[in-house]
Amino acid sequence: MTLDQAVLKIENTMRLNSLPGAEAQYKMSALGRRTRVADTFGTKEHKVGAVLILLYPHQNELLFPLTQRHAYKGVHSAQVSLPGGKVEAEDVSTEATALREAQEEIGVDSSKIEMLGKLTDLYIPPSNFLVHPYVGYLKSRPAMKKDDYEVAELFEASLSTLMDDRTIGEIKVPIPGNMKIKTPYFNIQEKVVWGATAMILSELKEILTQ
């Protein structure tokens, strides 16, 4: 599959609303997620956020940026994530949120991004966020600069790495209550990519393997 064909397949799948959905996400979910979602989603008003998978070609690869959060006292401390964040009052849509956050966090010119479509929404029980994941495209590799306040590290991943099943491993991660649970993860640039980010990327991977 060429780079153009991969982009077209992703775009068409989202446009036709033929997404693989939650089952693709669950392939990279932590043990017990179904129960946690069933027990918590809808029990109180959730927060709303959006993230962006920003694809662009470079050296015959399709790349996308990932960020690592700073360490802090919170459930997502030091985790690897996609550019994104909470919906703000000025955002006219969750798509606008994804674009604004990408510009703020990694310094891309959001006006130049072609939005390909939207993946399946994902609820995150520990932080009570409903995340809307979008996929965008740039025709060339952008100049990026991280926001030092929001982002500890900015790095790039390739779709070829994501598609390689040898990058998948399993670890135990801490959860509230001083416990640990098993979860699959992607090893990308020697980073452990797990949780919501891994689940969103899992759906993108499923689109390309269908």
JODASUL-V938845 format. One record per backbone hydrogen bond with DSSP energy under -1.0 kcal/mol. CO is the residue of the C=O (numbers start at 1). NH is the residue of the N-H. If there is no record, write none. Layout:
BEGIN
<<CO,NH> <CO,NH>>
END
This chain:
BEGIN
<<2,6> <3,7> <4,8> <5,9> <6,10> <7,11> <8,12> <9,13> <10,14> <11,15> <12,16> <13,18> <21,24> <21,25> <22,26> <25,28> <26,29> <30,33> <32,36> <33,37> <34,38> <35,39> <36,40> <37,41> <40,43> <47,130> <48,87> <49,132> <50,85> <51,134> <53,136> <55,138> <56,63> <61,58> <62,159> <63,56> <64,157> <66,155> <67,81> <68,152> <68,153> <70,78> <72,74> <74,77> <76,79> <79,69> <81,67> <83,52> <85,50> <88,91> <93,97> <94,98> <95,99> <96,100> <97,101> <98,102> <99,103> <100,104> <101,105> <102,106> <103,107> <105,147> <106,145> <108,110> <109,112> <110,113> <114,137> <117,135> <122,131> <124,128> <124,129> <128,47> <129,124> <130,49> <131,122> <132,51> <133,119> <134,53> <135,116> <135,117> <136,55> <137,114> <147,151> <153,68> <155,66> <157,64> <158,162> <159,163> <164,167> <165,168> <167,187> <169,185> <171,183> <173,181> <175,179> <179,175> <181,173> <182,31> <183,171> <185,169> <186,193> <188,191> <191,188> <193,186> <195,199> <196,200> <197,201> <198,202> <199,203> <200,204> <201,205> <202,206> <203,207> <204,208> <205,209> <206,210>>
END
